[in-house]
Amino acid sequence: MIERTPVFDAIVQVLLVLSFVALLLPFWVVLVAASHDFHTVNQVPMPLLPGRHLFENLATAWEKGNFSRVMVNSLIVAIAVTAGKIALAAISAFAIVYFDFRLKKLAFWAIFITLMLPLEVRIVPTYSVAADVLAPFEAILNLTGLSVDLPQWSLLNSYSGLVLPLVATATGTFLYRQFFMTVPDELAEAARMDGSGPLRFFWDILLPLSRANMIALATIMFVFAWNQYLWPLLIITDQANFATATMQLQKVVPNGVWGEPPVWNTAMAANLIVLFPPVLVTLLLQRWFVRGLISAEK
Amino acid sequence: MTGIELRSLRKTYSGNDVLHGLDLTVTPGEFLVLLGPSGCGKSTLMRMIAGLEAVTTGDILIDGRRVNDIEPRARGCAMVFQNYALYPHMSVSQNIGYALKVAGVPKAERQARISAVAGSLALTDFLDRKPSQLSGGQRQRVAMGRAMIRSPRVFLYDEPLSNLDAKLRVAMRLEIRRLHQKLGTTTVFVTHDQVEAMTLADRIVVMNAGRIEQVGTPSEVYQHPQSTFVAEFIGAPGMGLVDAIADPKRGVLCLGDGQEVRFDAARWPDLPHGAVRLGLRAEEIGITAHPSAHTVMARVELIENIGPHRHAHLSLSGCNLIAQVPNDFALQSGAQVAIGFDMAALQLFDPATGRRHAGQNVPLAERIAATV
């Protein structure tokens, strides 16, 4: 339905602008707070125009949060999670769409239903598996009466621990499934006639065709992985080596001395640092992002 | 040269028979057209030959070798799809050369073969384009090039012309025929368009509801349809059918409304007294200004101008007939007219089975009715 009423149009415009301002206001406050010195930022009320100490604050925050180390950790984790999610989603959707096997429906719904089980909901069992990966297998074997002692394999305090539990993705699988279903069957048949096997077809035809889809997924998943807070906080005790950028934020906020006011300027500068990579990724990929979510390339 | 043989081939989808045990031989180098209305199983049959559909029972032999369980790529068939199925992200040359790439043909040889094929299809200037930048006819040619480059033993075409506009369709039809004359590769072509079938085929296989109705050359199928289905399906317009009671002793066919037509009973010596169905093509029916003993009266329902002549849609004793009428013949729709038949061309069908009464004697040269 397209309305062409000037008054209504104006109201809608105003509403849009208001929501936009409301959306941007927190970011503005972060930016302003990050650009003043400690005393100005703790004034009441806080000034609403930027000051001149932005780079100074960024440098302090970078130092204090050990960001030269944790940014690398975060990048490693976010890239690994994104790549893993895309690979897994593409392969599982390929299996679901292009192969006829028993329990295919069940497999799809089992994946789909995990949409309702984000990490936060299953965090305790996930932690216990991460702490001893082989424990569930041991338990199953023990049920059958075999008493096996599998070696303990812990993912705590490691990159694999940060990455692996996040790699399975129902959203990605679903997105890929929808895309594969729009690919005409004739294309798969033409590839068969041309002599290409299923893997070759997947690699040569499906993956290049799904580029827009892949980039959309990469954007969402990179931001998702970068923003992980609870999980790294839970499994990383060796914070000097494995802390991620988001984990560091909590360390930057308090002042060194108990009872002193928090150092908001440094904290907000740290926020800016942590915000930068996901914003950059989104900006760079947004052109394909929208295309990938809306429709497949013709 | 490769022949194909089908032996009591059946296809069942979840309990429903789609093909009911077909036997068919495609002779080496032949251009065979599978013709039938949609849903008759012609595409399924072709896809079974290609290896894209599993065989329920029966055998497919290519060059005398049973290929039921052989992968499509090893059967030596190349297929042109209805929607071309070009790989959208690949250029024309990549599309054409993909089969060779998969087969591991070295790049230099691949390039040489691609340019040879592209040259023969007038695609040389488009090798770097993507399919989306091509016109329908060009896409069609790329699809053909992709099939040709493998030098297949059998070409399979699945309604390849149905997405083209009328003019292009005629041009591509010629090109396909020319290609076949040049290469002489055994070809199976699926279509629902009987004009395409008549113009392209060495032999036509008319299919209906998963069965083969008739196999024959285009003129056999046109002139001697073996069943009422073929009679109505082949030709534009199809054969007109009129119900009657045959009285061989008196040598007349009694129409439902009481009119009688004399016929050459000696041509069908074994014809019993009873219901028959007369089959007559538009060009075998003449409208005359002078009613006589050899004509019957029919009503003109509608007149269609075709260009070289007109088609008069007639109602004769409740059945519909189409007669071909010269442009200068004065005719009014709604009028009662006298029509005469070319009795030498008359076909009789058994209304119960739909099969043709073959008859034993050739038609008399003498024309019983006056013709235009």
HADDOCK unambig.tbl for C-alpha pairs under 7 A between the chains (distance, minus, plus):
assign (segid A and resid 186 and name CA) (segid B and resid 85 and name CA) 5.52 0.50 0.50
assign (segid A and resid 187 and name CA) (segid B and resid 85 and name CA) 5.08 0.50 0.50
assign (segid A and resid 187 and name CA) (segid B and resid 87 and name CA) 6.88 0.50 0.50
assign (segid A and resid 189 and name CA) (segid B and resid 52 and name CA) 6.99 0.50 0.50
assign (segid A and resid 190 and name CA) (segid B and resid 85 and name CA) 6.40 0.50 0.50
assign (segid A and resid 192 and name CA) (segid B and resid 72 and name CA) 6.58 0.50 0.50
assign (segid A and resid 192 and name CA) (segid B and resid 73 and name CA) 6.58 0.50 0.50
assign (segid A and resid 193 and name CA) (segid B and resid 72 and name CA) 5.66 0.50 0.50
assign (segid A and resid 193 and name CA) (segid B and resid 73 and name CA) 5.33 0.50 0.50
assign (segid A and resid 193 and name CA) (segid B and resid 78 and name CA) 6.48 0.50 0.50
assign (segid A and resid 194 and name CA) (segid B and resid 73 and name CA) 6.40 0.50 0.50
assign (segid A and resid 194 and name CA) (segid B and resid 98 and name CA) 6.97 0.50 0.50
assign (segid A and resid 194 and name CA) (segid B and resid 99 and name CA) 4.47 0.50 0.50
assign (segid A and resid 195 and name CA) (segid B and resid 73 and name CA) 4.53 0.50 0.50
assign (segid A and resid 195 and name CA) (segid B and resid 99 and name CA) 6.26 0.50 0.50
assign (segid A and resid 195 and name CA) (segid B and resid 102 and name CA) 6.51 0.50 0.50
assign (segid A and resid 196 and name CA) (segid B and resid 102 and name CA) 6.04 0.50 0.50
assign (segid A and resid 209 and name CA) (segid B and resid 89 and name CA) 6.48 0.50 0.50
